[in-house]
Amino acid sequence: MENYIMTGEGYLIVRVSTASGTIMIEDAVVSVYSNKDSINNIFLRLATDASGVCGKIALPAPDKNLLQYYTNKKPYATYNIEVSADGYFPSDIIEVKIFDTLTIIDNVMLLPEE
């Protein structure tokens, strides 16, 4: 983020599936990377449950109340996500925008390797 402390918190839910979203993938690994200063640093790594979902992830974001005073700043934080599972090609999602107090749901479809 650009020169201010992220005192807010936004949320991310990742759903992982295949076959046009009809088959959920259990035990897919979801890695979240902070995208600060164009350097990917691992923030956390989780696995999906039987419904293909990794729980609601709390991520630092700029406080929405502070942003009204800094109109030239981005009102969100960005994170990169990598999703992988045995037998599937991995998927990368670049610059997912996380806003203070909001929940972003990202549906990721993996393609089988065969």
N, C-alpha and C positions, 0 to 999 in steps of 0.2 A: 504494500500500500504506500501511499505517497505522504511521508513525513507527518503522520499523526498516529496516535496510539489507538488500537482497535479495542475499545472498551465495551462494544456491543457483542451480541451473539446471534448468529443465524444458524439454521439447521438444514441438514441434508439427509435425504432418504434415498438409497440406491436400491433399485429392483433389477434383478438380473434374470434374463430368460433367453430362450431360443425358440425356434419354430414360430416366428412372428408373434412372440409374446405368449404363446399358449402353454409352453413347458417352462416352469420355473427351475432355476439351477441352484441346488443346495451346495454349500461349501465353496462357492466362488470367493476368491480373495479380492477384496476391495481395498486399494491403497489410496490414501488421500495425501497429496503433496501440497505444501504451501508454495505459493508462486511469488515469493518476495524477491525483489531485485533480480528477476529472471533466473533464479536458481531454484531448482526443485529440491526441497528438503522434505523428507518423509514426516508427515504430521501424525498419521495413525494408519493401522492396518486392521481390518475386520473381515470376518467370514459371513456369508449369507446363511440364513436359516432355511428350513424346509420349504418356506414360501418364496424363497429367492430374494429375501429382503435382508439387508443389514440395518440394524436399528437406527433410530434417529440420532444423527451425529451432530453434536454442538461444535460450531466453528467460530473462531474470533472474526468479528466484522466491525466496521466503523459504526460508532454510536449514531443512530438516526437523528438524535437531537442535536448533536454537534455539527452535523452536515449542513444545517440551515445557514451556518455562519461561514462555511467554506464552499462556496458554489463552484470553485474551480477544481475540486477534488472529486474523485470517483466515490459514489455513495455505496460502494460494495467492496468486498474482498474477493480475490480470485484464487481458486484452487484447481489443481489438476488431479484427475482421477484415473487410475489404472485398474482394470477389472480382468481377472484371469481365472480359469478353471481347467482342470484336467480334461483333455479331449476337445478343447475349444481354442480358437484363435483369441488372443488377448485383445482388449479394446482400450483405447485411451480417449479420455474426454478432457479437452484443454480449456482452461479458463472458465470454469464453472463459477458463476457470480453468486455470492452469498451476501444477502442483505440482513441487517439487524432485525431481529424478531420474526423474520419470515422463514418458512420451510420450503425448500426446493426439493422436488421429487424428480429424480433422474432415472429413466427407464433405459437399461442397457441390454441390447440383444447381442449375444455371442453366437458366432458361427462355428459349427462343428468342423474339426480338422479333416475329417474324412469326406 
